[in-house]
Amino acid sequence: MKAAFYFLWILLAKAQKVVMVIASITVVVLVLVQVSLRYIFKLPLFGVEELACMAGFWMYFMGSANGSRERSHIKADLLHTFIKNPKKLYFAKAIGSFVVTILGAILVQWTFRYFQWSLKSWERSPALMIPMIYAQVSLFISALLMFFYFLVEFVDYVRQAMGKPAFVLPDATTSFSSCPTFPGKSGEVK
């Protein structure tokens, strides 16, 4: 079970990194092309803003999911200054994480409904007539990923509140075969 979880964790991290890199490069290239054509060659290119906006959707929303995975999103966490007992601190963090997980589930529901509406309406971009679903699906995928990461964070805090060690999860640079929980590898989880 741990091996499957770690495999999924690493796979999602790698996929997100690829999407973020491709989307970032696409946005930069499109902006450079637009600026070059407009200010150097005095030629506007029709629809570049639409393409940059669609790539921007993927860049921003995959970035938000990645921030949730890394637990690097902005927090105003002052609990550690008021609660000195580690178990009580993690219990309080678990409560907060539970609320965030519930909100993440609501976000998944909303974005799924929006995705369904986008499929039915099949709205298109004004200039290039590209179906907007290609950008809008990033909201639903990102919401699913964030919900998953919030759920993992909640379980981690509950475990720590019960006195168990924190999860040590691999990052996006970890190869699938180097994880110690995979069959054929000996040793404990880091």
ABEGO torsion letter per residue (X at the ends): XAAAAAAAAAAAAAAAAAAAAAAAAAAAAAAAAAAAAAAAAGBBBBGAAAAAAAAAAAAAAAAAAAAAAAGABBBBBAAAAABABAAAAAAAAAAAAAAAAAAAAAAAAAAAAAAAAAAAAGBBBAAAGBBAAAAAAAAAAAAAAAAAAAAAAAAAAAAAAAGBBBBBBBBAABBAAABAABBGBBEBBX
